Amino acid sequence: MTGLQQRLLRFIRSELERTGGVAPAFTEMRDHLGLASKSGVHRLLCKLEAQGLIHRDRGRVRNIVLADPDLSHVSDTALLAETARRGLLQVAHA
């Protein structure tokens, strides 16, 4: 893995932790890495995905998921909120 790929993966991980599971936008990643265009971010993400380090859902924005995240530090409330946002959790109404 290149240094730039490592920096991007660390940034994604830190943003996922900071926001409770919401991935950074392409512009945020571009600015963090000091790249000239979002296409550079796209190429890096494709390489991280090919290496099995991340997964992306092509039909959604901010759709990056770590392949093997350590979520022990994330609160249950944040995990449930993100799961519901992604449509993976159905909340029963009483």
C-alpha positions as CSV (number, residue, x, y, z in Angstrom):
1,M,0.0,0.0,0.0
2,T,1.3,3.4,-0.9
3,G,1.7,6.3,1.5
4,L,-1.1,8.1,-0.1
5,Q,-3.4,5.1,0.2
6,Q,-2.5,4.8,3.9
7,R,-3.2,8.5,4.5
8,L,-6.6,8.1,2.8
9,L,-7.5,5.0,4.7
10,R,-6.6,6.7,8.0
11,F,-8.6,9.7,7.1
12,I,-11.6,7.6,6.2
13,R,-11.4,5.7,9.4
14,S,-11.1,8.8,11.5
15,E,-14.0,10.5,9.8
16,L,-16.2,7.4,10.2
17,E,-15.4,7.4,13.9
18,R,-15.9,11.1,14.3
19,T,-19.3,11.1,12.5
20,G,-20.7,7.9,13.7
21,G,-20.4,6.1,10.4
22,V,-20.8,8.8,7.8
23,A,-18.0,8.6,5.2
24,P,-16.2,11.8,4.1
25,A,-17.2,13.4,0.8
26,F,-14.8,13.2,-2.2
27,T,-14.0,16.9,-1.8
28,E,-13.1,16.4,1.8
29,M,-10.8,13.6,0.9
30,R,-9.3,15.6,-2.0
31,D,-8.6,18.5,0.3
32,H,-7.2,16.4,3.1
33,L,-4.7,14.7,0.7
34,G,-3.9,17.9,-1.2
35,L,-4.9,16.5,-4.5
36,A,-5.8,18.6,-7.6
37,S,-8.9,16.7,-8.5
38,K,-11.5,14.2,-7.2
39,S,-10.5,11.7,-9.9
40,G,-7.3,11.1,-7.9
41,V,-9.4,10.2,-4.9
42,H,-11.5,7.9,-7.1
43,R,-8.4,6.1,-8.3
44,L,-7.1,5.7,-4.7
45,L,-10.5,4.4,-3.5
46,C,-10.6,1.9,-6.4
47,K,-7.2,0.6,-5.3
48,L,-8.3,0.3,-1.6
49,E,-11.4,-1.5,-2.7
50,A,-9.4,-3.9,-4.9
51,Q,-7.2,-4.7,-1.9
52,G,-10.3,-5.6,0.1
53,L,-9.8,-2.8,2.6
54,I,-13.1,-0.9,1.9
55,H,-16.4,-1.6,0.3
56,R,-18.5,0.9,-1.6
57,D,-22.2,0.9,-2.6
58,R,-22.2,2.5,-6.1
59,G,-25.8,3.7,-5.7
60,R,-25.2,5.9,-2.7
61,V,-23.2,8.9,-1.7
62,R,-20.7,8.8,1.2
63,N,-20.9,5.1,0.8
64,I,-17.5,3.9,2.1
65,V,-17.4,1.1,4.6
66,L,-14.3,-0.3,6.2
67,A,-13.9,-4.0,5.4
68,D,-13.0,-4.9,9.0
69,P,-13.8,-2.0,11.2
70,D,-13.1,-1.9,14.9
71,L,-16.3,-0.4,16.2
72,S,-15.8,-1.1,19.9
73,H,-15.4,2.6,20.6
74,V,-18.6,3.7,18.8
75,S,-21.7,4.2,20.9
76,D,-24.7,1.9,20.5
77,T,-26.8,4.9,19.7
78,A,-24.5,5.9,16.8
79,L,-24.4,2.4,15.5
80,L,-28.2,2.1,15.6
81,A,-28.7,5.5,14.0
82,E,-26.3,4.6,11.1
83,T,-27.9,1.2,10.7
84,A,-31.3,2.7,10.4
85,R,-30.1,5.5,8.0
86,R,-28.8,2.8,5.7
87,G,-32.1,1.0,5.8
88,L,-30.6,-2.1,7.5
89,L,-32.8,-1.8,10.6
90,Q,-36.5,-1.6,10.9
91,V,-37.7,0.2,14.0
92,A,-40.9,-1.2,15.5
93,H,-43.4,1.5,16.4
94,A,-45.5,0.8,19.5
